[in-house]
Amino acid sequence: MKKETRVNHPPRVDLAPENHPVVAPIYQTVKFEFESLEQTLEYLHGERRGFFYTRASNPTTRQLEQTLAELQGREDCLATGSGVAAIAHLLLALTQQGDHIVCFVETYNPTRYLIRRLLGRFGVTQTMLSIEDLSGVERALASQRTRIVLFESPTNPVTKVADIAALTRVARAHGALTVLDNTFAGLHQHGEYDIDVFVHSLTKYASGAGDVMGGAVIASGDIIRSLRADFGVLGGVLDPHAAFLIQRGLKTYFVRYRTQCATSQRIAELLAGHAAVERVHYPGLASHPQHALARAQMQDFGTIVAFDLRGGAEAAARFVDALELFALTPSLGSTESLVVAPQMMSGGDLTAEQARLSAVTPGTVRLSIGLEDPDDLAEDVAKALAKA
Ligand SMILES: *Cc1c(COP(=O)(O)O)cnc(C)c1O
């Protein structure tokens, strides 16, 4: 073999069958082969297990998918290149012209865009309500055959808590699928409810490091099987290297999530006792209007703490600029603490009434609490409040 050939066909290093790596390797390969055409055809006809093309499936990504499915308490999962890819692929795979979706003003902005603007172009209609308007949901479902009810809990940014048992009950009664974007609550919560499909942005708590993007759709084996063909050709798969990083991040998921929740509770209490603050939005606070519901539905209340400054937009601008430990940037679930100013929250597609329902005021600031020392964060927040 000439050296030009050898560099393209390097020696294979196979492990002995009794010899295993403790951390699964990254299968950074697009293609897999079998030993003969016969075996290849058996694979293609579904008669032989294996991998063939990474857009369809890859062992590294598959390990992550199986971990995520188990964490969320469902049978199977499809990983995608980002959270919005998971939502976009799911919505395209589940809907057809003439279908109707119930969604909410409190929903993540790009998801609203996907439903109203993108799916709207293909003849899918929607009704957008407030997540607190349960009777509105019942009316919408009773008056129109509905394919999907898509919601979040807690919502972004003011942490309203959806009544999941009530929503799933009415959706089931009217034959609509429920899709819960469970990104804020995390992978270990809400699995016991009658949710058909969970979606997650793995960009947030799953990796935790804020250095990789990913998304997931988690559901029963039957639902995932029904999505597989469409997801395969839509093509927004997760790269094996990103899957490896997210799988690595998951090892510290519970310690990170719970530590960050404990610090979030402390910061929420600090804010609630401060004269410059009109109102704090954190489900773990007894003063949260849905605290009892949150306690019944969740074990951990999340790491997003939002609050309304009495001084409005100007006070919020002074506050975010005075913070030293919080990066002024969106997202959540990373080890660094982050802050979003009200001026950065886009509700531009909402009517005045819908904007009122979303409960974002000119002084609403959103904190995402990281893994820094709680005393340091508390001191930073207190100093910035003094300057607000
Ligand atoms: C961030 C986020 C998404 C989108 O995830 P990306 O990974 O950024 O594409 C979807 N839903 C919620 C609730 C999010 O917070």
The ligand as an SDF file (V2000), in Angstrom:
LIG
                    3D

 15 15  0  0  0  0  0  0  0  0999 V2000
  -33.5200   28.6260   24.4000 C   0  0  0  0  0  0  0  0  0  0  0  0
  -34.8690   28.0980   24.2780 C   0  0  0  0  0  0  0  0  0  0  0  0
  -35.3050   27.4720   23.1010 C   0  0  0  0  0  0  0  0  0  0  0  0
  -34.4410   27.4050   21.8610 C   0  0  0  0  0  0  0  0  0  0  0  0
  -33.2820   26.6960   22.0430 O   0  0  0  0  0  0  0  0  0  0  0  0
  -31.9610   26.9290   21.1610 P   0  0  0  0  0  0  0  0  0  0  0  0
  -31.1040   25.7970   21.6110 O   0  0  0  0  0  0  0  0  0  0  0  0
  -31.4300   28.2880   21.5040 O   0  0  0  0  0  0  0  0  0  0  0  0
  -32.3600   26.8400   19.7270 O   0  0  0  0  0  0  0  0  0  0  0  0
  -36.5790   26.9600   23.0610 C   0  0  0  0  0  0  0  0  0  0  0  0
  -37.4070   27.0570   24.1170 N   0  0  0  0  0  0  0  0  0  0  0  0
  -37.0320   27.6330   25.2710 C   0  0  0  0  0  0  0  0  0  0  0  0
  -37.9990   27.6870   26.4060 C   0  0  0  0  0  0  0  0  0  0  0  0
  -35.7620   28.1790   25.3940 C   0  0  0  0  0  0  0  0  0  0  0  0
  -35.3990   28.7730   26.5380 O   0  0  0  0  0  0  0  0  0  0  0  0
  1  2  1  0
  2  3  1  0
  2 14  2  0
  3  4  1  0
  3 10  2  0
  4  5  1  0
  5  6  1  0
  6  7  2  0
  6  8  1  0
  6  9  1  0
 10 11  1  0
 11 12  2  0
 12 13  1  0
 12 14  1  0
 14 15  1  0
M  END
$$$$
